Amino acid sequence: LKLNEKLEQANKKIVEANQAKSDFLSKMSHEIRTPMNGVIGMTHLMLQTDLDQTQKNYLNTIHISSQNLLGIINDILDFSKIESGKLILEETTLQLSTVIRNTLSCVKFQAKEKNIHFQINLDQSLPGYFIGDPLRISQILTNLFSNAIKFSHSDSTVSLSVTLQDKNNKGVLIKFSVE
């Protein structure tokens, strides 16, 4: 009996610790997002003013970096939501090429520093529009692109291939490959 009691107590402590970790991650990511949104908003406004090219480049880097940092913060919040079973995927009409183009604009300065070019190959049999979560797709692509840039040599090309794997009356299965 003592062993069962000890196991139950240990299990209870594990569950409590896991909940405390999830609560902490959730609270911290919310607290950090507020000032990050301020940085993003202010750099966006400053980019609308008269600046010389050097200032624009610096502000663009700040803007993109702050958006990337906000993405990491959102990932932390998503992780705690996944653990607590509260993550809800958005279901909205999206155009995949637009999501890809917007995602590339977030990593273009990172790529430019290493003179890395992008090659995008979209399967011609892909539908023009999808129902899905553009934010989650963008988060995944940003992660893939950032890692590809980080681990690629200067003066190289990062390729994204998007292919249709399956199509039925329930939806489509598409494959993203980054090389």
Buried (B, 14 or more C-beta within 10 A) or exposed (E): EEEEEEEEEEEEEEEEEEEEEBEEBBEBBEEBBEEBEEBBEBBEEBBEEEBEEEEBEBBBBBBBBBBBBBBBBBBBBBBBBEBBEEEEEEEEEBEBEEBBEEBBEBBBBBBEEBEBEBEEEBEEEBEEEBEBBBBBBBBBBBBBBBEBBEEBEEEEEBEBBBBBEEEEEEEBEBEBEBE
